[in-house]
Amino acid sequence: MPGGRCGRCFGTQTRAAAVSPYKIDGDSLDGPRNDQLRLNYTPVLILHRTATPFRLCQRIPRSLALHHPADAKPTRKTSSAMSATSSMAPTETATPTPAAAAPLAPPAAGDVAWILTSAALVFIMIPGLGYFYSGMARDKNALSLLLISMLSLTIVLVQWMIIGYSLCFSTTGGPFLGDGQFAFLMKVGGDQTVISTLPNLAFCLYQAMFAALTPALAVGAVAERFSLIPTCVFILVWTTLVYDPIAYWTWGANGWLNQLGALDFAGGLPVHMTSGFSALAMALVVGRRRESAEPIVPHSMSSVILGTGLLIFGWAGFDGGSAGAANARAALAVLVTYLASAVGALTWLTMDYIRDRRVSALGFCSGAVAGLVAITPASGFVGPAASLAFGFLGAVACNYATHWKHALGYDDALDAFGVHGIGGMVGAFLTGVFAEPYWIALDGTVKPGGAIAGHPIQIVYQLASIGAGCAWAFVVTYIIAFVMGKIGLPLRVSAEAEEDGIDHAQMGEFTFDFVGARISSSVEMRRAGASRDLARTPLAKEGVELDTKASDSAVAHVV
């Protein structure tokens, strides 16, 4: 789960000066990699839920701690206490027994500050995604894509408060879905019931940003033809029935994928594969965009580059905040995230240059995002060297996937499936190969790692998470979109609205409107004999001349 700390045991709070002499089923914990397993305020070893080779604390009460015999120290007892224990044999006194748990240390101020900063960074990714998608669309649909990203934030925040957080992170739910433990955030306060290093409120806020971003990713597949109000309803239903269950499977204390041992540090399955395969289902239900004589090309590469920059900037909180504390593992997550993004950008750029003999800014941005997506599930589990493979292989796979849609005949308008669905799958699989206990133990967490660490069964766990999560996302999303169309809430706009553009047809507003020009309807202008190019721009108006040679958006000159 995010934070890498056990939701049932104490996790680790501080670095001990001494090396631990403990062993787990014959595997020594001695050495610098494991010296954080000891707590400096009590001589006990706290075993984590994924301790090698058996997930011990899945099977024991939260309060259980194991004493080393050498740690036993005589204590002064009162006379009443001595009389109460006088019948105990001397040999029993020296035998290690389960001890009462020490109280949790209060959250460190630096850890809380980091998680709140990370929440703000993930928030920035939401308008960043809006700019990224908006720039890739035609100008007549640009504003709707900016708006739907912000609408996703507001809708999901309310849903998260009512039931979403509880469905994802309740500690008393079953293996498939959380219960109402935290409904309406009534029992969410400063306690550390979900993650041992953070107050529940701070963790709740951080995870809310993940939930708000995910449906906005999926909507990119039906850009330029989605209807705003039905899409808002879809976001609410989809978050409850698709995102929340999969997030619980992956990160919930009792989630079945978490119990199985699948690794996902920051959302490869709940965020990227879920949104990607949901995007594919939406594209199939809604259908292709209607044929148009206009070229379907990005209207503003400056917006695409701006959005990419905001996404890369915010991803530091997306992955780094998932460490749950301001520690070395958080630094590792941010470092490998940026390395994978850099390699992904260069790889995609090179592939496009080989194919087209042009340096593509869009290819650079797409590759950067593909690298970010691929490293997300592994960012707290792999080292810098392995992150290069994630960036390279993620970009190669996503680049090819964005060309499949033409051969297969589906219209994923902004490549949500090609980048997030395929990139998430690649990253999740590679996590099962490259995860290493050394990097995982930077914050004291004990996990066996992946195939290169001698734990090849991890690949099977990763494949199970990929198959189950992607299948659930695709099937349930398809059902939601199909049923909405049958009950009078179709996700697709009318043919006339699609031709006019969603911005004009459903909003009456435009992204670029430099001189306050308005059009009553591009259809009416075409009937009056105006050219198609003039009719499609928001600046079109009698008395306005367009300089079509401008380097960016059209520049207006009043006649």
N, C-alpha and C positions, 0 to 999 in steps of 0.2 A: 504494500500500500504506500501511498505517497509519504515520504518521510523516512522510509526504511526502518521504522521502529515498530516493535511488536505492540499490538493493541491489547494483548492480554498480560504480558509481563512488563517489567519496568523499562526495558531498553537500557540504554547507557546514558549517564548524565555527565560524567567527567572522566578525564584521562587519569588512570592510576599511574603512580610512579614505578611500581614494581611490576614484574612480569608474572602473569598468572600461572600457578602450577597445576591448574585443573585439566582434566581430560574428559572428553565426551565419547563414550563407547570406544575407548582405546586411542582416539585421535587427540594428540596433545594440543593444548591451546597455548603452549609456551611460545614466546617469540614476539617480536615487535608488532606483528600484524594483529595480535590478539590481546595486547596489553590493555585495551580499553574495555575488556569484558569484566574487569573488576571495578567495583564502585569504591571510591576512596572514603566514603563515610560509613561503610559497613563491610566486614570481611566475608562477604558472600558472593557467589557467582550467580548471576541472573541469566538463565538460559533463554534464548530467543525461540520463537515459534518455528523457525526454519533451521534449527541447529542440526548440523550434520551428525549422523546420517539419519536421524529420526526426528520428526517435528515434535519435540518433547512437550513444549508448552501448549500445543494444541490439545494435549491430553491431560494436563495437570491444571489445578486451580491457579488463578493469577497470583495468589499469595505464596506459592511454594518457591523457596530458594534452597539451594544446596550448600551446606557448610563443608569446608575442607577440615579434616581432623586437626591439622596444625593450627587452624584458626581458633580452636576452642580455647577460651581463656576463663580462668576461674573468676567468679563474681562474688562479691560480698552479699550474703543473704541476711535478712532479718531473722530473728528467732522464730517468728511465725512462719516465715517462708521455709526455714530449715525443717521445722516440724512437719510441714505439709509434704516435704520431699524426703523425709527420713527413711521411708520404706523403699526408696529406689536403690537398686543395687549400684555399687560403684562403677561396674562395667557399663551400665546403661548410661551413666553420665557422660562417658567419653565417646559413645556411639553417635555418629552424625545423624541428625534427625531433621525433618522439615521445620523451618523456623517461620515465625510470623514475619510478614513482609514489612520492610521499613517504609515509611511514608514517602511518597513521591517528592522529589525535590521540586520546588516551584519553578515554573518556566523561566529560563534566562531571558533578560530583557532584549539581548541581542537576537535571540532566536525569534522572539515575537516581532521585533522590528523587521527582521528579514522576511518573515512570512507575510506581513502586511505590505511591505514593499513589493514582494513577489505578486501579491494579489493586484496591486496597482499596475504592475508590468503586464500581467495577463489581460487586465482591463484594456490597456492600450492596444493590445492585439485585435480587439473587436472592431474599433474604427479602422485600424490598419487593414484588416481583412476587407472591410467595406471599400476602402480606396483601391486595394489590390483588385477586387472583383469589378468595381466600377470602371476603372481604367481599361479593363479588358473588354468591356461591353461597348456597344454602340452608344453614341451620345444620347439618343432618345430614351435609353433605359438606365442611364448611369445613376441618377438620383435614387431610383427605387432600390438599387443594390446597396447604396450607402444607408438608406433608411432601414432596410430589412435587418441589417446587422445590429443597429441600435434597438430595433424592436425586439430582436431576439434577446438582447440583454435585459430589457425591462420585463418581458413576459416570463423569462426563466427565473429571474430574481424573485418574483412573486411566487411562482410555483415552488422554488427551492425553499422558501420560508414555510410554505404551507405543508408540503409533504416530501419534496424532492430530497432534501438533505437526509431525512429519516430513512427514505427508501434506499439511499446509497450507503449510509454509514452507521445505521443503528447497530448496536452490539448485541442485540437480543433476537435478531431475525434468523430465519432458516438459511439453507444453502443457496436459495435462488432469489430471494428478495428480502429487503429489510422490512421492518414493521413500523409502527407508529411511535416508537420510543421518543423521537425528537420532533414530532409533528408540531407545526407552528412555532418551532424553536422554543417550546415552553421549558424544556429541561436542558437547554444549551446555555452554558455560562462560562465561568472561568475554570471549571473542572477539566481534567485531562483524561476523560473516559475513552476518547477515540484514538488519540495519539499522545504518547507519554510526554513529549517535549513541548506541547503547545496547549494553550487554552482552547476549549471547544469552539468558542466564538470565532477566534482567529482562523482556525482550520476550516470552519464552515464558510467564512467569507472567501477564503482562498479557493476552495473547491467550487463555490458558486460561479466563479469566473470561467472555470473549465466547462461547466454545464451550459453557460450562456454562449460560449464560443462555438460549441459543437454543432447545433442545428444551423447556425449561419453558414458553416462550412458546406453542409449538405445542400442548401438552397442554391448554391452556385451552379449545380447541374441543370436547373430549370430556369436559369437567368434569361431575361428578355421575353418570357412568356408566362410567368407566374402571376397570380392574382393576389393582391396584398392581404386582404382580410382573410380569405381562406388559408393563406399561408401562415398567418398569425395563429389561427386555430390549430393548424397542423403542428406548429412548433410546440404548442402547449401539450398536445396529445403525444407527440413523438418523444418529447423529453421524458414524459411519465412512463411510457410503455417500452421505449427502446434504450435511451441513454441510462436511465436510473437502474434498470435491472443489470445491464452489462457492467456499469461502474461498480455495482455491489458484488457481482461475481468476481471482479478483478481485485477490488480493494477492500471490500467489506470484511470485517473480522471473521465471519462465518461463510463468506462467499465460496462457492465450490471451486472456482479456479484458483483462488487464493489458497484454499486448503490443499488443492492438488499440488501446488508448487509452481504454477506458471509465474514468470517474471514479467512485470510491466512497471517500470519506474515512474513514468509520467504521462501515460495515456495513449500508448500505441493502439490498444484495442478500444477503450471507451471513447476516445476522441477521434482518432484518425480512421481506423478500419470501420468503426460504426458509422461515421459520417460518410465515408467513401462508398460503402455498400448501400447505405440508405440513398445516397445521391444516384446511384445506378438504378435503384428501384423507382425513384421519382421520375427519372428520365424516361424509363420505359412506360410508366403509366401516363405521364403527361404527353409524351410524344415529341417528335422533332419540331424544330422551328419551321414555320412556313417558308417556302422558297421566296427569295427576294432578289431583285436585280442589284440591290446594294451589296457591296462587299462586307462580309461580317469580319471586321478587323478591330483591334483595340482603338478606341477613339482618343485615348490620352495615356501615352506611355509614361508621362511624368507622374500621373496618379499611380500607375503600377509600381514604379520605382519607389515612390513615397510609401505606398502600402507595404512593399517588401521590406523597406528599412524599419518601419514600425513593427512588423512581424518579427524580424530578426532581433530587434531590441527587446521586445516583450518576451521572446522565447527564453531569455535568461531567467526570468521569473517562472516561466512555465516548467522548465526542467530543473533549474537550480532550486526553486522553492519546494520541489517535491522531496528534497532531502529532509524537510521538516525542521531544519536547524541551520544556523550559520556556522558551518563546519567545513572540513576538508572535502567531504563528499559533495556538498553543494558546489564548491569551487570546481571539483572534477566535472560535475554535470554541466556547468556553464562552459567550461573549456572544451569538452568534447562536442557540445552542441554547436559552438561556433566553428570548430574544425570541420565537422561534417557538413555544415552549411557551405563553407568555403570550397570544399572539395566538390560538393554537389553542383555549385554554381559553375565552377570551371569545367566540370565534366559535361554538363548539358551544353554549355557554350561551345565546347569543342565538337561535340556531336553535331550540333546545328551547323557549325562552320564547315565540317566535312561534308555534310549533306547539301548545303545551300551556298557555300562559299561567301557567307555573310556573317558578321558579328551581330548577334541578336540580343538586344537588351531584354526582350521578353524571355528568351531562352536562359539568360543569366538569372533572372528573377525566379523563373520556374525551377531551375536547378537548385537555387539556394533554398527554396521552400521544400523541395524534395529531400534534400539532405537533412533539413530540420525534422521533417516527418520521420525519416528512417531512424534517426538517432534517438527519438523520443522514448521508446520503450526501454532502451539500453543505457540511457545517459548516466545512471548511477551504478551501472554494473560493468562497464568496460573502460579500458584505458585510452589514452590519446592515440596510440598507434592503431588500435582496432577501429576507432572512430573514422579513420580515413577510408576503411573498407565500407563502412555504412554509408558515407557520403557518396562514394563512387558507385557502388552497386545500387543504392537507392535511386540515384539520378539516371543510371542506365535503364533500370526497369521502368521507371516512371516515364522517361522519354519515349520508350517504345509503346507503353500503354496509352499515351495520348494520341498515338497514331492508330491504335486498334479500333477506336470508335468509328473511323471512316470505313474500315473494312467490315466491321460488325453491324453498322447501321444504326447505332444509338447516338443520341445527341447530348453528350455531356458538355454543356456550353462552355464551362470554365474549368474543365478537367478536374472536378472534385474527386471523381472516382479514380482517374488515372494517377493523380498525385497522392491523395490521402488514403484511398483504399489500397492501392498497390504498394505505395511507399510504406504504409503501416505494416502490411504483411511481410515485406522484406525485412523491415527492422525487427519485428517480433521473432522471425525465424533466426536471424543472425544473432539475436540476443541469446538464444539457446546454444549457439556455437561459441560465442566470444566472451560470455560473462565469466569474470574471474573473482575468486574469493578475496584476493588481495585488495582490489579496488572496492569491493563491497564492504570490507572490514574497516574502511576509513572512518566510519562512525561507530564501529563496534558491532555492526550487524554480521551475523554468521549465516552464510548461505553456501551451498556447495559449488555454485558456478555452472558453467556450461560444458560443452563437449571438450574444448581444449583444456579444461581443468579436470578432465577425467570423469565427467558426469554426463555422458551422452543421453541419458534418459530425459534430460532437460529439453532436448529437441522435441521429444514426444509431447511433453507438457505444453510447449509453445504451439505445436501444431493443433493440439486440442483446443487451446484458447482461440486460435485463428479460425478454425472450423466452426466452433460453436458460436462465437461472437458475430462473425460475418453472416452466418446463416440466419441467426435471430434478427439481426439488423435488416437484412434484405427482405425476409419474408414478412415481418411485422410492418415495416415501412410500406411495402407494396400493398398490404391489406388496408392500412390506414388511408393511403392515397386513393385507392380504388373505392373504398366505402364512402369517403368524403365526396367523391364525384357522383355517387349514386343518391346521396341525400341532399343534393342542392348546394354543395360547397366544393365545386371543382377547382382544382389548383390552377387551371389554365384560363387565361383571359380569352375574350372573343377574338375573332379574326381581325375585326376593325381596330380593336384596342392594340393588338399586337402590331398591326401595320403602323398605327399612329405612334406607338411607343408607350410603355407603361407610365412614364413620367407625365406625359400629357393626358393620357386617357384616364388614369386613376388618381393623379395628384394635381394636375394643373400647374405644376412647377417644373423647373429645369435646373440642371447642375450649372450650366453656363448661360448667363443671360445678361451680357455686359451693358446693354443700353436700355434695359427694361422692355425689350420687345416681347410681344406675345403673339401667339397664333391661335386662332379660334379652332382650327382643325386642319391638319395637313391634308386630309381627304378633300376638304372644301377648296383648298388652294390648288390641288391637282385638277379639280373640276374646272377651276378658273383658268387653267392653262399654264400654271407655274411648273417649272421643271421639278423632277423628283429630288434632285440634290438640294434645291432651294426649299422645297416643301418639308424636308426631313429635319432641318435645323431649327433650333429654338429661336434663332435670330431672324427667321424669315418673317418679313412684314413689308407691306407696300411702303416704299420710301427708304428701304434699307438695302444697301448694296454690299455684297459679300466679297471680300478679298480671298479667293480660294487658293492663293499662293502662300498664305501665311504658314509658318512652320508648325504651329500647334493648332489650337482650335481657331475657328473662323474669327476674323477681326472685322468689326462692323464699322462702316462709315456712313453717317447719315447724309443723304443727298440733299 
